[in-house]
């Protein structure tokens, strides 16, 4: 499997795999989807977490599945403390979230770039209702801050 830096998505591929933050939040509120934060633990510690998300760090999953990490991916992985996870616990968690292929898996990262790769990876594993949240944590954070002049 290639690294997220090497994978490019056409506009058509993006349209099939990407969802807006507003749509993702609505689907989650309706109980039709689970948001999966794929950032590494140190990123969540530094920037903050989105409430009611499940944390599954993508680079650790990629390594668990036997895929070689790029140098940049390995550097990001090495920057923090690995989450305690093995292949069985990963698939148990994903299967529980996926609810028998009826629940959407909404991957979110910092900016929406790695989450495209994560959604694509989940789809390649048979989880066809995996989507990437456009704009990622940065877009979510922007929604949380009131515009200047408003209290």
C-alpha positions in Angstrom: 0.0 0.0 0.0 1.4 3.4 -0.9 1.8 6.3 1.6 -0.7 9.1 1.9 1.9 11.5 0.5 2.1 9.4 -2.7 -1.6 8.8 -3.2 -3.5 11.4 -5.2 -7.3 11.4 -5.7 -9.1 12.6 -8.8 -12.0 15.0 -8.4 -14.3 12.1 -9.2 -12.7 9.8 -6.5 -12.9 12.6 -4.0 -16.6 13.2 -4.7 -17.2 9.5 -4.0 -15.2 9.3 -0.8 -15.4 12.7 0.8 -18.2 14.3 2.8 -18.6 17.8 4.1 -18.2 18.5 7.8 -21.8 19.8 8.1 -23.1 16.5 6.5 -20.8 14.5 8.8 -22.0 16.2 11.9 -25.7 15.8 10.9 -25.2 12.1 10.2 -23.5 11.6 13.5 -26.2 13.5 15.3 -28.8 11.3 13.7 -27.0 8.2 14.9 -26.2 7.0 11.4 -22.4 7.4 11.6 -19.4 7.3 13.8 -16.5 9.8 13.5 -13.1 8.2 13.7 -10.2 10.5 14.5 -7.2 9.0 12.7 -4.6 11.5 14.0 -1.8 10.3 16.2 -2.2 10.6 20.0 0.3 13.4 20.3 -1.7 15.5 17.7 -4.8 15.1 19.8 -2.9 16.0 23.0 -1.5 19.1 21.3 -4.5 20.4 19.3 -7.5 18.9 21.1 -10.1 16.2 20.5 -13.4 16.3 18.9 -16.1 15.1 21.4 -17.8 11.8 20.7 -15.2 10.5 18.3 -13.3 7.2 18.3 -9.6 7.4 18.2 -7.9 4.9 15.8 -4.5 6.2 14.7 -4.0 5.5 11.0 -0.3 5.0 10.9 -0.4 2.4 13.7 -3.2 0.5 11.8 -1.2 0.6 8.6 1.8 -0.9 10.5 -0.5 -3.5 12.1 -1.7 -4.6 8.7 1.9 -5.2 7.6 2.2 -2.2 5.3 5.5 -0.4 5.1 5.4 3.2 6.4 7.1 6.0 4.5 9.9 7.8 6.2 7.5 10.8 7.0 4.8 8.4 8.3 7.3 6.6 10.5 8.6 10.0 11.8 5.0 11.0 12.7 4.4 7.6 14.4 7.7 7.9 16.3 6.8 11.4 17.6 4.3 10.0 20.1 3.5 7.1 22.3 1.8 4.2 20.4 -1.7 3.3 21.3 -2.2 -0.2 22.7 -3.8 -2.0 19.8 -3.4 -5.2 17.9 -4.9 -6.5 14.7 -7.7 -8.3 16.5 -8.7 -5.3 18.6 -8.6 -3.1 15.5 -11.0 -5.3 13.5 -13.2 -5.9 16.6 -13.5 -2.1 17.0 -14.2 -1.4 13.3 -16.7 -4.2 13.0 -18.5 -3.0 16.1 -18.6 0.6 14.7 -19.7 -0.5 11.3 -22.8 -2.2 12.7 -23.0 -5.0 10.2 -22.2 -2.7 7.3 -25.0 -0.3 8.1 -23.1 2.4 10.0 -21.0 5.0 8.2 -17.4 5.4 9.2 -16.4 9.1 9.0 -12.6 9.4 9.0 -11.2 12.8 10.2 -7.6 14.0 10.5 -6.1 17.4 10.9 -6.9 18.9 7.5 -8.7 16.2 5.5 -5.7 14.9 3.6 -4.8 11.8 5.6 -8.5 11.0 6.2 -9.0 10.5 2.4 -6.2 7.9 2.5 -7.7 6.3 5.7 -11.2 6.0 4.2 -9.7 4.5 1.0 -7.8 2.0 3.1 -11.0 1.0 5.0 -12.8 0.6 1.7 -10.1 -1.6 0.4 -10.6 -3.8 3.6 -14.3 -4.2 2.7 -15.8 -1.3 4.7 -17.5 0.4 1.8 -19.3 3.0 3.9 -16.1 4.7 5.0 -15.9 8.4 4.1 -13.4 11.2 4.7 -14.5 14.4 6.4 -13.4 17.4 4.3 -11.4 20.0 6.1 -10.7 17.8 9.1 -10.1 19.0 12.6 -9.2 22.5 11.4 -12.7 22.9 9.9 -14.3 21.6 13.0 -12.2 23.9 15.2 -13.2 26.9 13.0 -16.9 26.1 13.7 -16.3 26.2 17.4 -14.9 29.8 17.5 -17.5 32.6 17.3 -16.8 35.2 14.7 -15.0 38.4 15.9 -17.4 40.9 17.6 -19.8 38.1 18.8 -19.8 37.0 22.4 
